């Protein structure tokens, strides 16, 4: 924003690129008293939040750190209708039992991401509390009369759907969300609604309803405020957080902590500054320092590693984040070079590694190693792969496709064009193994016994 901001909260939002639109008077209101209650709604159309929701969750957390009170509203009532904002077609309506289960699951995730302790602790609410009991006739008479059809048709969320078709069910969503804002103000003193830029029409409609109902239509003084942050989109134009396999979920049963970590690691350099500013609570000055170190050595991916660590710890906890790091270091190497010894993995971390292998089977032995995991994965099969990929299943046989070289002294060099290369010999053979990110060369001296003379040599 080009105007000078007085409040600490909006200055921080502006520095992070988190202001797309804001209603008049909000900066002055917060500057005069930062103790303001603000809410964001979360749609229970799935049983988990995804990474796109994290920007909203962190907006609530920033509000709390600046002295305000965050309110997370899970739409148990509006979820039965469906928000048309940002959608090209009407969503499938879910039954009550599914919505109840989704609402409970999302509530549990929010309870881990926001601070609910103390007098200014966050509130977790469900709009079914006030939408459920209200009668249709009472709602239309007391609330519907305040927003005209022309006013609602002018909103982008409605206009964008008119040609493709918009049912009255979805058309009514704006009025229901506006009623949420009104009831939150009455019941909990909420003055601020935040959301993505596609929510601007719904947010301003809610502020207008409050002005008409609570303020008698007077333009003097604002009774409700709105703030929208920009939506992040991928290069494809899809909303941020979507991959070829679908959304990146916060539920570890839908997206593993390791896959969650890798999503952030894989972000491009061109976007990492924006992601650090919007998805972490790190001070802006610290992010600037981190980015300078990253730019000095981009190949080390310092910024992506920091981003992945912060987000994985926030969502899954420090222990799961550490395990995800260990799996990545085993597969792709340590940040400073070299590899994590797979024998250092504990059974829980080894199980995570095996689960990441397609069709992986988790070894049960307490002393299982990476080799055991791979053998379990291969099911005892010898694999003869092209482009120098070598794998051994069972005993005493190495099958190589284009990459195995043997000299008269029994030394085998294996070039592996995948992210893992570990060679282990059983039966007395000396083994040297190194894992690197792209190409692995492992040299095993089998004491003159030759390739076929080594029992259980495994290269992956």
N, C-alpha and C positions, 0 to 999 in steps of 0.2 A: 504494500500500500504506500502511496506517496504522501498521505497526510501524516502529521505527527501524532503518535499515539501516546496516551498518558498512562494507561494501565499496564502493569507488568505482564499480565496474561496475554493481552493482545499484541504487545511488543514481541513476546516469545513466539506466538502463533505466526506473526508476520515474518519474523526472522527464519522460520522453518518452512515458509511457503504454505501455511495452513489456512490462509484466508482467501476464499473465493468470493464470497459475499457476506456482508454483515449489515444488520439493520441500524438505523440511526440511533444514537444515544447509548449504545452498549458500552463503548469505551469510557464515557463519562460515568455511567452507572458503576462499573467495576472500579474505576479510579477512586470514586468517592467511598466505596465500601466493597472490598473484594469478596466479602461473604455473600455470594450469590449461588443459588441452586440452579443447576442446569441438567438437562436430560438428553439422552439419545435413545432411540428405539431400535430394538433388535428383532428381526423377523424370524419366527420359529418354524420356517419352512423346511429346515433340516435339523438333524439331531446334534449338530456341531456348528460352531462359528468357524470361519475360514480366515486366512491371513488378511483379506480385504477388510474384515471387521476390526482388525487391530488398530487402524488409524483412529477409529471412533472410540475404542476402549482407551487408547492413550490420550485422546482429547479430553475424556472425562478425568483421567489421572492427572493431566496437566492442570485442569481446573481445580482439582483437589489440592495439589501442591501449591497453587497460588492463593489458597484460602477459601475456595468455594466448596460446595457440596455436590458430588456427582450422583445422578439418579439414572440407573439402567432400567429401561422399561422393556420387558419382554412381551411382545404383542400377542397374548393368548386370545384376545378378541379380534383384533385386526388381522391376525394371521389366518383367520377363517375366511377372510375376504380376499386378501392379496393386494399388494401395492403395485399399481401399473407403472410407477416411475422407473425409467431406464429399461423398460421391457418392450419387446416388439410383439408379444402375444400374451394372451391371458394365461396365468399360471393355473396348474391343476389345484383344485381345492382339496385340502386334507381333512380327514375325519377328526373328531374330537379327541379320540384316544391317542392318535399319532401326534397331534399338536401338544397334548399334555406331556407326552414322553419327551418330545423335542424341547418344550419349554423347560422342563426339569433339567435336561442335560445342559442346555445353554446357561441356565442359572448357575449350575455347578461350575462351569468354566469361568463365568464372570466373577464368581466368588473367589477364584484363585488369582484374578488379574487386577481387582480393585481392592482398596482398603476399606473394609466395612466396620472397623473398630472406632470407638470413641464417639463423642457428640456430633462430630462432623463426618462421621463415617458414611460411606456410600449407601444408597438405598437400592434394593432390588424389588421392582414392582411388576405387576401384571395388569394390563388394562382390562382384562376380563372382569376385574373387581367392580368396575363401574359400567362397562359396556354390557355385561351379562344381564343385570337387573333392569336396564332401561327399556321401556316399551317403545315400539315403533312410532305410535301416534304422539307420545310425549316428546320423543326425540325430534320428529319433524316439526312439531309445533314450537318447541322451545329453543331448538338449535338450528334446524335446517333453514328457517326463515331468514337467518342473518347473513347467509352467503348466497348471492344470486347465481343462477346458472351461467350468465355471461361472465361473471368474475371467475368462476371455476374453469370455464372453457378457455379463458385466456392463459391459463397456466401451461407451461411447456409439457409437463407430464401427461396432460390430457390432450393437448393439440397434437402431439407426436403420435397418438394412437387412434385418432379419429378416422383416418383413411383406412387403416387396417381393421378397425372394429374395436369398440370399447363397450363392454356390457355395463348396465346400470350398477351391477355389483361392484365392479372396480371403480366406476365413476364416483361412487359414494365413499371411497376410501379417504379422499381428501377431507371430507367432512368428519369422518370418524377420527382421523389423526388430529384434526383441529380440536375436536372435543377432548381428546387425550390431554392436549396442552392446557385447555381450560380447567379440566378436573385436577391435573397435577398442580396448577396454580392454587386452586381452591383448597386442596387437601394437604399439600406439602410446601406451598409457597414457592413453587418453581417459576422462575422468571425467564429462563433461557432455554431454547432448544437448539441443538447442534445436529449436523448431519452432513452427508456428502452433497455435492453440488446438485445432484438430481433430486434432492429433497427440498430445494429452495421454495418451490411453489407451495408445498404442503406446510412448510414452516411459516411462511408469511401469511398463509391462510389462517393458521392457528393464532398468530399474533393479531390478525384482523378480527377474528371471532372474539378474542378476549377484549379487544378495544370496544367492540359493539356491546358485548354482554356486561362486562365488568366496569367499563368506563363510560357507558351511556353514549357511545359514539363520539366522545370528545377527542379532539386531536391534541389536547394539552397534556404533555407528559406521557411517557411510554410505560405501559404496564407489562409488556412482554417483548422479548428480544430474540433474534435469530442469528446464527453464524453457520456458514457452510464452508467446508474445506474442499479443495479440488479432488476429484476422483482420479486415481492413478490408472493408466491404461498401458497395456503391453504394446509392443510394436505392431502386433496384429490388429490392434484396436479393441481387443477384449479387455474386460476389467482385470485389474492387477490381481494376481493370485491364482489365475487359471493356467494349467499346463496341458500338455497333450493327453495326460491321464485324468484330467478334471481339476477340480479345486484342490488347493493345498489346505487341508483341514487342521484344526487345532486338536481334534480327538486323535490320540495316538493309535487307535484301532483303525482309523481311516487313512491317516498319513503318519508313518512312523517318525519318531524323533530324528532318526538318521536322515530320512527323506526330507523332513522339514528343514533340517540343517543345510542339506545340499541345495535346497531351493534358494536359500539366501547366498550360499557360496557361489552359485552359478549366475548371480546377477552381473550385468555388464558394468564396466568402469564408468560408462557415461551416465548411469543411473544411480550409482552407489551413494553419491553425496545426498541426493534427494531422499533416498531410503533411510540413510542414517539420521537425517534431520527429522523425518516424519515418523519413523518407527522406533526410535530410541528416546530415552529421557536424558541422554548425555547433553551437557551444556554445549551450546553452539561453538564456543571458543575451543572446547576439547575436540569437537568434530573437525574443526578447521585444522588443528594440529595433526590429527590422525590422517586427514586427507593429504597433508603435505608429505608425511612419511610414506603414504601409499604411492603418491605420484613419483617419489624418488626411486621406487622399486615396484612397479605395477605387477610384475610377474609373481611377487610374493603374496599378492591378494590380501594385503594387511586389512584393508577396509572391509572386504567381504567376510574375512574371518571374524573380525570384531562384530560386524552386523549379525552374523550367524550365531556367534556365542551369546550376544545379548538377547536375541529373540528366542533361541532355543532354551536358554535358562529361564527367561520370563514365562514361557508357555509350559515347558515340561520339567523345569527344576534343574538345579545344578548337577545332580547325579546323572540324570538322563543325558544332559548336555555333554558331560564328560565322557560317557560311554559312546555317544555319537561321534565325538572327536577321535576316540581311540579306534573305532571302526574305520573312520575315514583315513586315519594315519596308517592303519594296516593295509588298506586298499590302495591308497594313493601316495603314501610317503609323508614324512614329517615336514613341517614348514621350512626348516633349515637344511633339508636334504637328508638322505638316508631313509630308513624305514623303522617302524615300530616292530619289535620282535613279536610275532604272533603268539609265541609261548607265554607272553606277559598278559594275555587277555584272560580275564576270569570267566567262569562258565556263563554268567549272565551276559557279558559283552560278546562272547563267542556265539551265544544264541541269537543275538541281534545280527551279527555278521551272517550267520547261516540263513536267517530269515530274509536277508536282502538278496541272497542268491536265488535265482529263478528256480522254483521247485525245491528249495533248500530243505534239508532234514536236519534237525538239531541233534547233535551227538549228546548222549546222556552221561558219558564218563566225565568225572570231575576234572581229570587231567587232559581233556580233549584239547587239541590244538587246531590251528587253521587247516592243516593238512587233513586232520580227521573230518573236519567240516566239509572240505572239498570232496573227500572220498565218499562221505555220506551223500553229498549232493549228486555225485556221479553214479552212485549205486553200484560201484565196482566195475564200471565200464571203462575200457580203454578208449580214449578220445583222440582221434587223429585229425587235427585241425589244420586248415590252410594258413598261409602267411606267417608261419613260424610259431603258431600256438601249439604248445606241447602239453599234454596231460597224461597222467598215468593212473589207472585204476587197477587195484589188485596187486599182483606181485611181479617183480623182475622184468618188466618190459616197458620200454619207452617208445612211444609212437610219435613221430614228428612230421609235420607237413611243411617242408621247405625251410625250416629254421634250425634243424638239429645238425651239428657238425661234430665229428669224432676224429680224434687223432690216435696215433698208435699207442700213446701212453694211457689211453682210457679216459682222457679229459673230454667232457661234453660241454659245448657252449650252446645255450638255448636262447634264441631271440624271441621275446614275447611281445606282441603288439597290442596287448590289453593292459589294464591298469594294475595288474598284480603279477608278481613273479617271485615265487618262493620255491626253493629246491631243498628237499630233505632226503637224506639217505639213511636207510636202515640196513644193518648188517655190516657196520664198521666203516662205511665210506665217509670220507671227509667232505663237508659241504660248505660252500660259501653262497649266501643268498642275499640279494639286495632288491628292494622294491622301490621302483620309481614311478612317476606318473604316466609315462607314455611307453617307453621301451625298456625292457628288463633283460639284462644279460646275466645269467647265472652260470657259474663254472663249478662243476663238481668233479673232484679227482677221486676216482673209485679204486685207486691203488693198483692200476693195471688190469683190473678185472673186466674192463670194457663196460659198455652200456648194459648189455644183457646180463652181466655178472652181478649187478647190484640189485638187491632185493628191496622192493618198495620205494624206489626213487620216484619222487613226485614233483612235477613242475607244472605250475598253472600260470 
